[in-house]
Amino acid sequence: MTTMTADERDIMQAHVGYWTGKVAAGNTLVFGTVADPEGGCGIGIIKVADRAEMEALRDADPATRSGIGFSCDIIPLPRLAMAGG
Protein backbone atom coordinates (compact mmCIF):
# COMPACT_ATOMS: atom_id res chain seq x y z
CA MET A 1 0.00 0.00 0.00
CA THR A 2 3.01 2.26 0.29
CA THR A 3 3.21 2.48 -3.50
CA MET A 4 -0.23 4.08 -3.90
CA THR A 5 -0.42 7.30 -5.85
CA ALA A 6 -2.28 10.28 -4.39
CA ASP A 7 -5.23 9.52 -6.72
CA GLU A 8 -5.31 5.86 -5.61
CA ARG A 9 -5.20 6.93 -1.97
CA ASP A 10 -8.17 9.28 -2.54
CA ILE A 11 -10.11 6.46 -4.22
CA MET A 12 -9.33 4.08 -1.36
CA GLN A 13 -10.48 6.64 1.20
CA ALA A 14 -13.77 6.99 -0.70
CA HIS A 15 -13.98 3.17 -0.89
CA VAL A 16 -13.57 2.85 2.89
CA GLY A 17 -16.15 5.59 3.46
CA TYR A 18 -18.60 3.85 1.12
CA TRP A 19 -18.36 0.48 2.91
CA THR A 20 -18.32 2.11 6.36
CA GLY A 21 -21.68 3.61 5.43
CA LYS A 22 -22.94 0.16 4.44
CA VAL A 23 -21.86 -1.20 7.85
CA ALA A 24 -23.87 1.57 9.51
CA ALA A 25 -26.86 0.67 7.29
CA GLY A 26 -26.62 -2.93 8.48
CA ASN A 27 -26.13 -4.90 5.27
CA THR A 28 -22.35 -5.07 5.48
CA LEU A 29 -21.43 -7.34 8.35
CA VAL A 30 -17.67 -6.89 8.21
CA PHE A 31 -15.01 -5.49 5.90
CA GLY A 32 -11.33 -4.75 6.13
CA THR A 33 -7.88 -5.24 4.72
CA VAL A 34 -6.19 -8.61 4.40
CA ALA A 35 -2.53 -9.01 5.36
CA ASP A 36 -1.58 -10.76 2.12
CA PRO A 37 2.18 -10.74 1.42
CA GLU A 38 1.41 -10.95 -2.31
CA GLY A 39 -0.27 -7.54 -2.34
CA GLY A 40 -2.97 -5.33 -0.94
CA CYS A 41 -6.53 -6.55 -0.86
CA GLY A 42 -9.56 -6.62 1.36
CA ILE A 43 -12.56 -8.74 2.23
CA GLY A 44 -16.16 -7.98 3.01
CA ILE A 45 -19.06 -10.10 4.15
CA ILE A 46 -22.24 -8.54 2.86
CA LYS A 47 -25.85 -9.54 3.56
CA VAL A 48 -27.95 -9.27 0.40
CA ALA A 49 -31.13 -10.79 -0.97
CA ASP A 50 -29.56 -11.88 -4.25
CA ARG A 51 -26.60 -11.53 -6.59
CA ALA A 52 -28.13 -8.52 -8.36
CA GLU A 53 -28.16 -6.58 -5.09
CA MET A 54 -24.50 -7.45 -4.49
CA GLU A 55 -23.58 -6.45 -8.03
CA ALA A 56 -25.31 -3.08 -7.52
CA LEU A 57 -23.36 -2.49 -4.30
CA ARG A 58 -20.10 -3.44 -6.02
CA ASP A 59 -20.85 -1.27 -9.03
CA ALA A 60 -21.53 1.78 -6.82
CA ASP A 61 -18.21 1.37 -4.96
CA PRO A 62 -15.90 4.30 -5.75
CA ALA A 63 -12.98 1.89 -6.25
CA THR A 64 -14.93 -0.07 -8.87
CA ARG A 65 -16.24 3.10 -10.51
CA SER A 66 -12.75 4.60 -10.74
CA GLY A 67 -11.92 2.44 -13.75
CA ILE A 68 -8.23 2.27 -12.83
CA GLY A 69 -7.95 -1.44 -12.16
CA PHE A 70 -9.50 -2.14 -8.79
CA SER A 71 -11.53 -5.35 -8.89
CA CYS A 72 -14.08 -7.13 -6.74
CA ASP A 73 -14.87 -10.83 -6.81
CA ILE A 74 -18.34 -11.85 -5.67
CA ILE A 75 -18.22 -15.26 -4.04
CA PRO A 76 -21.43 -16.55 -2.39
CA LEU A 77 -21.22 -17.84 1.16
CA PRO A 78 -24.24 -20.15 1.33
CA ARG A 79 -23.67 -21.19 4.95
CA LEU A 80 -22.22 -19.25 7.80
CA ALA A 81 -21.75 -20.08 11.45
CA MET A 82 -21.16 -17.17 13.75
CA ALA A 83 -21.26 -16.39 17.43
CA GLY A 84 -24.61 -15.20 18.69
CA GLY A 85 -26.37 -16.23 15.51
C-alpha positions, 0 to 999 in steps of 0.5 A: 500500500506504500506504493499508492499514488495520491489519486489511488489513496483518494479512491481508497479513502472513498472506498472505505467511506462507502463500505463504512456507510454500508456497515452503519446501514446494516447490510455489510457485516464486516469489511477490512484489509487482508494481510496478504504478502502478495499484495494489498486486498480486502474482504467484506461479508455482505448480507444481500437478498440476491446476486443482483443486489450485491452487483449493484453495491459493487458497481456503486463502490468508488474503487470499482467506478474509478476504472483504474484497475480495482476489482471485486470478486463476488463469491457466495457464502451459502452457509455461515456459522457465527457467534450469537447467531 
